[in-house]
Amino acid sequence: MSEAERLAWVRSLGGGQTWTCPVCHKVFGMRYYYERHLKCHQAQKDHQCPYCSFRASYKWNVKSHVRNKHRDKPPPP
């Protein structure tokens, strides 16, 4: 898919309107996903790995980190 085709598809999701991240310039066709994405650029990282100092804005990101980096440890409760 070319960049032009991808942008046309993204525009179709939001009824023709798009939202662009001011930090990384990623384009979103739905405001919900744009607003959710903005959180990844914030300095506040609310979720911490139970096994190391890794922190993330999203709980699912910590879960993925634990699965990939701490395979030898039991899953956290």
Helices and strands as residue ranges (DSSP letters): H 3-13, E 19-20, E 27-28, H 31-38, G 39-41, E 47-48, E 55-56, H 59-69
